[in-house]
Amino acid sequence: MANGNKEQEHIHVHKREDGTVYEHTHSHSHTHTHTNTKAVLNRLARVIGHLQSIKHMVEDGRDCSEVLIQLSAVKAAINNTGKVILQDHIQHCLVDAVETGDMEAVQELSKAIDSFIK
């Protein structure tokens, strides 16, 4: 997803099975725009608003079961937002990585998925 962080670029040299050697830079902080950035931001804004409502429920002493149900809804919304990000990443970043042989990007995605589904 787009962010304002500075990218740390690293030059990677790859050698394909046919002997072709190529270089490219890869940053650990992707800052390109994705197709679904606006949709993701809208989803996150709704999640933030929902969490604020839940906070008020707790402050007002609402029933714990009501709070838990609302928290469950937020968890589902976060998971669905993660799915949108993942689909976008696969369609854009991962396709580019596979085409250029950037296995580090594939490994990074695998680590991110493992972390997300824990």
Number of C-alpha atoms within 10 A of each C-alpha: 16 11 11 7 9 11 13 11 12 11 10 12 11 16 11 10 7 6 8 8 10 12 11 12 10 17 13 13 15 15 14 11 12 16 14 15 15 11 13 20 13 13 17 15 12 15 19 13 13 17 16 12 14 20 13 13 16 14 9 9 10 12 10 11 9 13 18 12 12 17 15 12 15 19 13 13 17 17 14 14 19 16 14 17 19 17 13 17 18 15 13 15 18 19 14 14 16 13 9 14 15 18 13 14 18 17 11 12 17 12 11 12 13 10 9 11 8 5
